[in-house]
Amino acid sequence: MNLPVWMQNEGAWIAIGISLLFMVAGVLMHRFIKKVLQAPPTQETESHE
């Protein structure tokens, strides 16, 4: 298998791996935040006033 020159460097693979990790983390955070914002608000029955 003949890889391009920029793919033969170990640093390139580290950068690609870190980039993929950040993208997966961003997608997971986006899904979690959307789920929290779409949830109905909780009804508090006790008032402190």
N, CA, C and O of each residue as an XYZ file, in Angstrom:
196
protein
N       0.847     -1.182      0.000
C       0.000      0.000      0.000
C       0.888      1.240      0.000
O       1.742      1.392      0.874
N       0.697      2.101     -0.948
C       1.520      3.286     -1.095
C       0.738      4.504     -0.620
O      -0.148      4.991     -1.322
N       1.067      4.996      0.571
C       0.378      6.146      1.154
C       0.985      7.445      0.646
O       2.161      7.485      0.288
N       0.181      8.515      0.614
C       0.758      9.820      0.269
C       1.810     10.230      1.295
O       1.836      9.705      2.408
N       2.660     11.153      0.923
C       3.771     11.565      1.779
C       3.263     12.115      3.117
O       3.837     11.820      4.166
N       2.190     12.912      3.084
C       1.702     13.519      4.323
C       1.077     12.498      5.264
O       0.915     12.783      6.451
N       0.716     11.301      4.762
C       0.138     10.254      5.608
C       1.225      9.336      6.187
O       0.924      8.520      7.058
N       2.458      9.446      5.734
C       3.523      8.581      6.221
C       4.123      9.106      7.517
O       4.890      8.398      8.171
N       3.793     10.320      7.897
C       4.325     10.926      9.106
C       3.484     10.493     10.307
O       2.256     10.498     10.231
N       4.124     10.122     11.403
C       3.396      9.702     12.601
C       2.553     10.845     13.175
O       1.465     10.616     13.704
N       3.059     12.063     13.066
C       2.322     13.222     13.573
C       1.004     13.436     12.848
O       0.043     13.925     13.441
N       0.950     13.075     11.574
C      -0.287     13.217     10.809
C      -1.364     12.299     11.375
O      -2.523     12.700     11.486
N      -0.996     11.083     11.731
C      -1.972     10.141     12.287
C      -2.451     10.599     13.658
O      -3.622     10.429     13.998
N      -1.550     11.180     14.444
C      -1.958     11.704     15.756
C      -2.939     12.856     15.571
O      -3.948     12.927     16.273
N      -2.657     13.755     14.636
C      -3.554     14.884     14.383
C      -4.915     14.412     13.889
O      -5.943     14.950     14.300
N      -4.932     13.417     13.015
C      -6.200     12.881     12.511
C      -6.985     12.234     13.650
O      -8.197     12.421     13.751
N      -6.306     11.480     14.501
C      -6.980     10.836     15.623
C      -7.563     11.838     16.600
O      -8.695     11.668     17.054
N      -6.815     12.875     16.933
C      -7.306     13.902     17.854
C      -8.487     14.641     17.231
O      -9.464     14.939     17.920
N      -8.407     14.936     15.948
C      -9.506     15.621     15.261
C     -10.772     14.776     15.290
O     -11.856     15.294     15.558
N     -10.647     13.492     15.018
C     -11.811     12.607     15.066
C     -12.384     12.529     16.479
O     -13.602     12.503     16.657
N     -11.510     12.492     17.479
C     -11.969     12.457     18.869
C     -12.785     13.702     19.205
O     -13.840     13.603     19.832
N     -12.302     14.874     18.792
C     -13.035     16.119     19.057
C     -14.367     16.152     18.309
O     -15.356     16.658     18.840
N     -14.409     15.621     17.088
C     -15.665     15.600     16.344
C     -16.694     14.691     17.014
O     -17.867     15.050     17.116
N     -16.261     13.522     17.468
C     -17.180     12.610     18.162
C     -17.668     13.251     19.459
O     -18.855     13.171     19.775
N     -16.769     13.885     20.214
C     -17.172     14.554     21.454
C     -18.166     15.673     21.158
O     -19.125     15.850     21.909
N     -17.962     16.423     20.096
C     -18.884     17.495     19.734
C     -20.263     16.974     19.380
O     -21.271     17.557     19.778
N     -20.314     15.870     18.629
C     -21.611     15.285     18.263
C     -22.334     14.788     19.506
O     -23.537     15.004     19.650
N     -21.615     14.128     20.406
C     -22.244     13.629     21.630
C     -22.744     14.775     22.506
O     -23.841     14.694     23.057
N     -21.954     15.841     22.643
C     -22.389     16.994     23.430
C     -23.610     17.651     22.791
O     -24.534     18.059     23.495
N     -23.619     17.756     21.464
C     -24.753     18.347     20.768
C     -26.021     17.544     21.041
O     -27.068     18.128     21.322
N     -25.946     16.220     20.963
C     -27.116     15.378     21.213
C     -27.595     15.514     22.647
O     -28.800     15.584     22.891
N     -26.672     15.554     23.598
C     -27.045     15.668     25.006
C     -27.704     17.017     25.286
O     -28.725     17.074     25.971
N     -27.136     18.093     24.767
C     -27.691     19.427     25.016
C     -29.066     19.557     24.365
O     -29.973     20.149     24.951
N     -29.230     19.006     23.150
C     -30.544     19.042     22.508
C     -31.572     18.288     23.330
O     -32.709     18.741     23.469
N     -31.186     17.140     23.876
C     -32.108     16.339     24.679
C     -32.518     17.093     25.942
O     -33.685     17.058     26.332
N     -31.574     17.771     26.579
C     -31.870     18.519     27.797
C     -32.791     19.694     27.485
O     -33.733     19.956     28.233
N     -32.529     20.401     26.395
C     -33.337     21.577     26.062
C     -34.745     21.206     25.590
O     -35.673     21.998     25.758
N     -34.921     20.032     25.010
C     -36.229     19.622     24.523
C     -37.067     18.967     25.614
O     -38.267     18.767     25.424
N     -36.468     18.630     26.744
C     -37.213     17.998     27.830
C     -38.186     19.009     28.431
O     -37.881     20.200     28.503
N     -39.361     18.535     28.864
C     -40.303     19.467     29.490
C     -39.735     20.000     30.805
O     -39.003     19.294     31.498
N     -40.071     21.241     31.148
C     -39.549     21.799     32.403
C     -40.121     21.067     33.610
O     -41.267     20.619     33.596
N     -39.314     20.955     34.642
C     -39.773     20.276     35.859
C     -40.691     21.208     36.634
O     -40.486     22.421     36.668
N     -41.702     20.622     37.252
C     -42.663     21.394     38.042
C     -42.248     21.337     39.510
O     -42.254     20.270     40.123
N     -41.891     22.490     40.066
C     -41.546     22.539     41.481
C     -42.808     22.860     42.275
O     -43.512     23.827     41.986
N     -43.078     22.029     43.283
C     -44.310     22.208     44.061
C     -44.054     23.022     45.342
O     -44.976     23.642     45.871
N     -42.847     23.022     45.826
C     -42.544     23.716     47.079
C     -41.902     25.070     46.794
O     -40.971     25.178     45.996
N     -42.415     26.092     47.456
C     -41.859     27.418     47.285
C     -41.152     27.836     48.557
O     -41.625     27.550     49.657
N     -40.032     28.506     48.415
C     -39.264     28.919     49.596
C     -39.677     30.277     50.094
O     -39.113     30.768     51.073
N     -40.633     30.895     49.460
C     -41.047     32.254     49.871
C     -42.207     32.217     50.814
O     -42.678     33.266     51.254
